[in-house]
């Protein structure tokens, strides 16, 4: 199921984290909820920081999908970003969050919508209880 999470002054990152953790209460026992919370926070914060999701009334669409050995979370922003998600080079002074995402997940990635808004969906997966 896909849910919209909004906030008066931009997407409420805490509400996104709560939505994902609540969806996993009866989810796979092997999932490290702390890791998923950290990854979700990073992705939602990037949506708030770099897209229209950070504007008043902005939000994200969130999907949490899980099966016996796979968890997938997708977070789609409101578009308008001037860049796409990327892991920075070694000399960058910021942007280390996606390194955390890469380290704690089995796979992650993104796609950019083809309409004029260019919404970005960032997704991550953890498989079989082992990340990375």
WOZI-V615776 format. One record per backbone hydrogen bond with DSSP energy under -1.0 kcal/mol. CO is the residue of the C=O (numbers start at 1). NH is the residue of the N-H. E is the energy in kcal/mol with one decimal. If there is no record, write none. Layout:
BEGIN
co = (CO	CO)
nh = (NH	NH)
e = (E	E)
END
This chain:
BEGIN
co = (3	5	7	7	11	12	13	14	15	16	17	18	19	24	28	31	32	33	34	35	36	37	38	39	40	41	42	43	44	45	46	47	51	52	53	55	58	60	61	62	63	65	69	70	71	72	73	74	75	76	79	89	96	96	97	98	99	100	107	109	111	115	117	119	120	121	122	123	124	125	125	126	127)
nh = (62	60	10	57	13	16	17	18	19	20	21	22	23	27	31	33	36	37	38	39	40	41	42	43	44	45	46	47	48	49	50	51	54	55	11	58	7	5	76	3	74	72	128	67	126	65	124	63	122	61	52	92	99	100	101	102	103	104	125	123	121	118	80	113	77	111	75	109	73	106	107	71	130)
e = (-3.2	-2.3	-1.4	-1.1	-1.0	-1.7	-2.4	-2.3	-2.3	-2.2	-2.6	-2.9	-1.8	-1.7	-1.2	-1.1	-2.4	-2.4	-2.2	-2.7	-2.8	-2.4	-2.2	-2.4	-2.7	-2.5	-2.2	-1.9	-2.2	-2.6	-2.8	-1.4	-1.8	-1.6	-3.0	-2.9	-1.3	-2.8	-2.7	-2.8	-2.5	-3.2	-3.4	-2.7	-2.1	-3.3	-2.1	-2.4	-2.6	-2.3	-3.4	-1.5	-1.0	-1.1	-1.9	-2.6	-2.1	-2.1	-3.0	-2.4	-2.7	-1.0	-2.4	-3.6	-2.6	-1.8	-2.7	-2.1	-2.3	-2.8	-1.5	-2.6	-2.0)
END
